[in-house]
Amino acid sequence: MEKRPSGHRKVDYVGSAKKDLLKLPSDVLQDFASALDSVCEGDMPSNVSRMQGNLRDVFEIKSDEDGDTYRAMFTLIIQGKAYVLHAFQKKSKTGRETPKHDLDLIRKRLKTVRGQHATR
């Protein structure tokens, strides 16, 4: 039985993040689902790291398959609930930096999530 993050009650998706995540290879999807489950239970798996600077509230899950690198970015606004902001295949073969257009999208979606919780 394939483990999918889409049914997890402690995970929400912003924008097209769920659709983008489901397009990734099944092994990558399982890695991300397992990491999100662990995070929602209070653990921090080894493939999860915190972003730097003004995105320090965002965490990154990394998964490699067949020489390709995939990333899913999420934030924790309420204890135990993850909001997936973006999922994508890292295309650059050099450097570790996340491309600017992906960072801009992550910032925009993080602002959306923060705005939703500020009004509650």
Backbone torsions as a table, in degrees:
resi	resn	phi	psi	omega
1	MET	NA	127.9	-177.9
2	GLU	-79.9	133.9	178.3
3	LYS	-85.2	123.4	-178.5
4	ARG	-123.0	136.8	-179.6
5	PRO	-73.6	-13.9	-172.7
6	SER	-64.6	-24.6	-177.3
7	GLY	-96.1	-1.6	-176.0
8	HIS	-74.1	125.0	-176.8
9	ARG	-69.9	-19.7	-177.4
10	LYS	-97.2	14.6	-179.6
11	VAL	-127.9	128.9	173.0
12	ASP	-119.9	160.7	-176.6
13	TYR	-123.9	142.2	-178.6
14	VAL	-111.2	133.3	179.2
15	GLY	61.3	-133.5	-177.4
16	SER	-92.2	15.3	-174.2
17	ALA	-58.0	-41.3	-179.2
18	LYS	-66.7	-45.4	179.0
19	LYS	-61.9	-43.0	179.4
20	ASP	-65.4	-40.1	179.6
21	LEU	-63.8	-42.1	-177.4
22	LEU	-70.9	-12.7	176.5
23	LYS	-82.2	-13.1	-176.0
24	LEU	-76.1	160.3	178.1
25	PRO	-55.8	148.4	-173.9
26	SER	-60.3	-37.3	178.0
27	ASP	-65.4	-37.3	177.2
28	VAL	-67.1	-44.3	178.2
29	LEU	-58.3	-41.8	177.9
30	GLN	-65.8	-39.9	175.8
31	ASP	-59.5	-46.3	-178.5
32	PHE	-66.6	-41.6	179.4
33	ALA	-62.2	-44.3	179.6
34	SER	-62.8	-44.0	179.3
35	ALA	-63.5	-43.3	179.3
36	LEU	-64.9	-40.1	176.2
37	ASP	-59.8	-45.6	-179.9
38	SER	-62.4	-44.5	-179.8
39	VAL	-61.8	-43.0	-179.9
40	CYS	-66.2	-21.2	177.0
41	GLU	-92.1	0.8	176.0
42	GLY	98.1	4.5	178.2
43	ASP	-98.0	158.9	176.8
44	MET	-123.7	98.6	-179.0
45	PRO	-63.3	160.5	-176.8
46	SER	-67.4	-20.2	179.7
47	ASN	-91.4	13.4	178.2
48	VAL	-115.5	133.0	176.9
49	SER	-140.2	156.7	179.8
50	ARG	-85.6	139.3	174.9
51	MET	-72.1	166.8	-177.1
52	GLN	-105.1	168.7	173.2
53	GLY	64.0	-136.8	-176.0
54	ASN	-73.8	-1.3	175.2
55	LEU	-109.1	25.8	-177.3
56	ARG	-67.1	-12.0	174.9
57	ASP	-87.0	1.1	-179.4
58	VAL	-107.6	138.2	177.1
59	PHE	-113.3	151.0	-176.8
60	GLU	-120.8	130.2	172.1
61	ILE	-103.6	131.9	179.7
62	LYS	-115.0	142.7	175.0
63	SER	-146.8	137.3	178.4
64	ASP	-114.2	139.6	175.3
65	GLU	-150.6	128.9	178.0
66	ASP	51.2	40.2	177.8
67	GLY	82.0	-0.7	178.7
68	ASP	-105.1	149.3	178.8
69	THR	-111.7	134.5	179.1
70	TYR	-122.5	149.0	-179.9
71	ARG	-136.7	145.4	170.3
72	ALA	-129.5	132.5	-178.7
73	MET	-110.4	135.2	179.4
74	PHE	-144.2	165.1	175.2
75	THR	-132.5	157.2	175.8
76	LEU	-113.7	109.8	-179.5
77	ILE	-95.7	-45.2	177.6
78	ILE	-113.5	137.3	-177.3
79	GLN	-46.7	123.7	176.0
80	GLY	84.6	2.6	178.0
81	LYS	-120.9	127.1	-179.2
82	ALA	-106.6	141.2	174.7
83	TYR	-116.0	110.8	179.1
84	VAL	-77.1	122.9	-175.7
85	LEU	-95.9	-32.2	-173.7
86	HIS	-167.0	147.0	174.4
87	ALA	-140.8	135.6	-175.5
88	PHE	-163.5	165.0	172.4
89	GLN	-93.8	128.0	177.2
90	LYS	-76.6	120.0	-174.3
91	LYS	-90.5	-30.1	-177.3
92	SER	-65.9	132.3	178.6
93	LYS	-91.4	-10.3	178.5
94	THR	-124.1	145.3	178.0
95	GLY	81.7	156.0	-178.6
96	ARG	-104.3	-8.4	-173.8
97	GLU	-67.3	144.9	173.7
98	THR	-77.6	133.4	-179.4
99	PRO	-56.4	147.3	-175.9
100	LYS	-56.6	-43.5	-178.1
101	HIS	-64.4	-32.1	175.9
102	ASP	-71.5	-41.5	177.5
103	LEU	-61.7	-41.0	178.4
104	ASP	-61.6	-42.3	178.8
105	LEU	-65.4	-41.6	178.5
106	ILE	-61.9	-45.0	178.6
107	ARG	-60.7	-43.5	-179.6
108	LYS	-62.6	-45.0	-178.1
109	ARG	-71.8	-34.4	175.2
110	LEU	-62.8	-41.9	177.8
111	LYS	-61.4	-39.8	177.9
112	THR	-61.1	-47.1	-179.3
113	VAL	-64.2	-44.3	178.9
114	ARG	-61.7	-40.2	179.0
115	GLY	-63.8	-40.3	178.5
116	GLN	-62.7	-38.4	-177.9
117	HIS	-82.7	-20.8	177.0
118	ALA	-72.2	-28.2	-178.3
119	THR	-86.8	-5.4	-179.5
120	ARG	-88.4	NA	NA
